[in-house]
Amino acid sequence: MSGKLNLDKLDFQIIQEMMENAEISYADLGKKLFVSGGTIHVRIKKLEEQKVVKGKKLSVDLKALGYDIIAFIGIYLEKSSMYDTVAKELKKIQQIVRLNYTTGNYSMFIEIVCKDIQEMRFVLHDELQKIKGIERTETFISLEESINRNVVVAPR
């Protein structure tokens, strides 16, 4: 993507509506926003080309599939210059669902999803601790997720 984004009110409304319900048809969304389904289609394509919209995801109840452990792990690096190398290795671990480069106590913060404590132990002991550049980790197990929502991008 090059240059400045040129988004208008309709673009933001489309983004907001699609974040709330990605299954809505372009025709139905067009009716809701008082434009044609074709206009919605063209706008979505433009947003995809500008990398504002990066596909659509299915929301899944992980607990229903047997994933009982969600944990957050703060990672201390030996040197901050090792971030790219460590991030590349972390991407290989399938249980990691989110990775952030952070300020504060940790160099990196990850979120993992595991079926049980044994799998979490495997990730912590057999995977993370073997990555060159990771000095140590600190783990926080999530007991409950009370809020999980999108940012509001368009005025209501």
C-alpha positions in Angstrom: 0.0 0.0 0.0 1.4 3.4 -0.9 0.2 6.8 -0.1 -2.5 8.1 2.2 -5.8 6.2 2.6 -8.7 8.0 1.1 -11.7 6.7 3.1 -15.0 8.4 3.5 -18.0 8.0 5.9 -19.5 5.2 3.8 -16.2 3.2 3.9 -16.1 3.5 7.7 -19.8 2.4 7.9 -19.1 -0.6 5.7 -16.1 -1.6 7.8 -18.1 -1.2 11.0 -21.1 -3.2 9.7 -18.9 -6.0 8.3 -16.9 -6.2 11.6 -20.2 -6.9 13.4 -21.5 -9.3 10.8 -19.3 -10.5 8.0 -22.0 -12.8 6.7 -24.3 -10.0 5.7 -24.9 -9.9 1.9 -23.7 -6.9 -0.1 -27.3 -6.4 -1.1 -28.6 -6.3 2.5 -25.7 -4.1 3.6 -26.4 -1.8 0.7 -30.1 -1.5 1.8 -29.0 -0.8 5.3 -26.7 2.0 4.2 -28.9 3.3 1.4 -26.6 2.4 -1.5 -26.6 -0.4 -4.0 -25.1 -3.9 -3.4 -22.7 -3.1 -6.3 -21.4 0.0 -4.5 -20.7 -2.2 -1.4 -18.9 -4.7 -3.6 -16.7 -2.0 -5.2 -15.9 -0.4 -1.8 -15.0 -3.8 -0.2 -12.6 -4.5 -3.2 -11.0 -1.1 -2.7 -10.6 -1.7 1.0 -9.0 -5.1 0.3 -6.6 -3.6 -2.3 -5.6 -0.9 0.3 -5.0 -3.7 2.9 -7.6 -2.1 5.2 -9.7 -5.3 4.9 -7.7 -8.5 5.3 -10.1 -11.3 4.6 -13.0 -12.5 6.8 -12.7 -14.8 9.9 -15.0 -17.3 11.4 -15.6 -16.8 15.1 -15.3 -20.1 16.9 -16.0 -21.1 20.5 -12.7 -22.7 21.4 -13.9 -24.2 24.6 -16.6 -26.2 22.7 -13.7 -27.7 20.7 -11.8 -28.7 23.8 -9.3 -25.9 24.1 -9.4 -25.2 27.9 -6.3 -23.1 28.4 -5.7 -19.5 27.3 -2.5 -18.0 28.6 -0.5 -14.8 28.1 3.2 -15.0 28.3 5.6 -12.1 28.7 9.0 -12.8 27.1 12.2 -11.3 28.2 14.8 -11.3 25.4 18.6 -11.5 25.9 18.9 -8.4 23.6 16.1 -6.4 22.0 18.0 -6.7 18.7 17.0 -10.4 18.7 13.3 -9.6 18.2 13.1 -10.5 14.5 14.9 -13.8 14.9 12.8 -14.8 17.9 9.6 -13.7 16.3 10.4 -15.9 13.3 10.8 -18.9 15.6 7.7 -18.1 17.5 5.6 -18.1 14.3 6.4 -21.8 14.0 4.6 -22.7 17.2 0.9 -23.3 16.3 -0.5 -22.7 19.8 0.6 -19.0 19.6 -2.3 -17.0 18.3 -1.0 -13.5 19.0 2.4 -11.9 19.2 3.1 -8.3 20.1 6.4 -6.4 20.4 5.9 -4.4 23.6 7.3 -1.7 25.9 7.5 -2.2 29.6 8.8 -5.2 31.4 8.6 -7.6 28.5 10.1 -7.4 25.1 7.3 -9.5 23.6 3.9 -10.6 24.8 2.2 -13.7 23.3 -1.2 -15.4 23.7 -1.4 -19.1 23.5 -4.4 -21.5 23.3 -3.9 -25.1 24.4 -6.2 -28.1 25.0 -4.8 -28.8 28.5 -2.0 -28.2 31.0 0.2 -30.8 29.4 0.1 -29.1 26.1 0.8 -25.7 27.7 3.7 -27.3 29.6 5.0 -28.6 26.2 4.8 -25.1 24.7 6.5 -23.5 27.7 9.2 -26.1 28.3 9.9 -27.8 25.0 9.2 -25.0 22.6 9.7 -21.5 24.1 12.7 -22.2 26.4 14.6 -23.7 23.5 14.5 -20.6 21.3 17.8 -18.8 21.2 17.4 -15.3 22.4 14.7 -15.9 25.0 16.1 -15.2 28.4 13.0 -16.1 30.4 9.2 -16.0 30.4 6.4 -15.1 32.7 3.0 -16.9 32.2 -0.5 -15.6 33.1 -3.4 -18.1 32.7 -6.7 -16.5 31.8 -9.5 -17.5 34.1 -12.2 -15.8 32.0 -12.6 -13.6 29.0 -15.2 -10.9 29.9 -14.8 -8.6 26.9 -13.8 -9.5 23.3 -15.0 -6.9 20.8 -13.9 -4.9 17.8 -13.0 -1.2 17.9 -15.8 1.1 16.8 -14.5 2.8 13.6 -17.7 4.6 12.5 -20.0 6.9 14.4 -23.4 5.3 15.1 
